[in-house]
Amino acid sequence: MEVVIVPDAAAGGELIAEAMAELLRRKPDALLGVATGSTPLPIYEALAAKVSAGAVDVSRARIAQLDEYVGLPAEHPESYRSVLRQQVLEPLGLEAKAFMGPDGTASDVRAACEAYDKALEDAGGVDLQLLGIGTDGHIGFNEPCSSLASRTRIKTLTEQTRIDNARFFDGDIEQVPHHVITQGIGTILDARHLVLLATGEGKAEAVAATVEGPVAAVCPASALQLHPHATVVVDEAAASELKLADYFRHTYANKPDWQGI
Ligand code: F6R
């Protein structure tokens, strides 16, 4: 995997948005896998700015959701479908038909999960999957000890993740659902390019385990080590526990310009 250390979250957002723009210039109908949470916001802002500036045409882009709360109606302001409509689709000028995601309100959750994996496959697979990382090393909502071969399925959130996410629910953990549908780690690994952004000191330990620890289900993000094209973009604070930070800085500074991330 490639590790890129950037000065701050805005620089990470710009770097990744440019990689997405570059992909869309090559493949205008690319399927972009998007994550929610605080971390990817600078990416979405930078990409929307490029669209406004005419630097990239996203009109044929397609968007795929990574995970969704179970039981929140689609129109609930914190359903990830609503959040992505507001943070990604609307700023990019995309219509609902460009979007695909699992149905968090399905009466048969298992069937909804299988249907989503099939829909991703039928759509030709995800070209670039954005990922954040939990303080416990989760990607999507694959909490520690999730199978590294897992497909889209229902998962129970850890107490820590519910505490972390309570800020989106008026600070009230009771409002945070216990269950989510998440792409599995195996599903995520099917994407052609994985790009994980981590910012802030709170992510430093999880980033070190992901990048420099063993591949182990206890740190789900460490599965990125198995992917042929995985990029981990971290700000200085999130890089602070990396023993090989200088090596990563050196290799990125000296890579050929044409290579991109
Ligand atoms: C959300 C998701 C999660 C978040 C992670 C970090 O779609 O997939 O894995 O990326 O919980 O969340 P933030 O960015 O809010 O720290």
Boltz pocket constraint, residues with backbone or C-beta under 6 A from the ligand:
constraints:
  - pocket:
      binder: B
      contacts: [[A, 34], [A, 35], [A, 36], [A, 37], [A, 38], [A, 39], [A, 40], [A, 66], [A, 67], [A, 131], [A, 132], [A, 133], [A, 134], [A, 135], [A, 138], [A, 139], [A, 140], [A, 141]]
      max_distance: 6.0
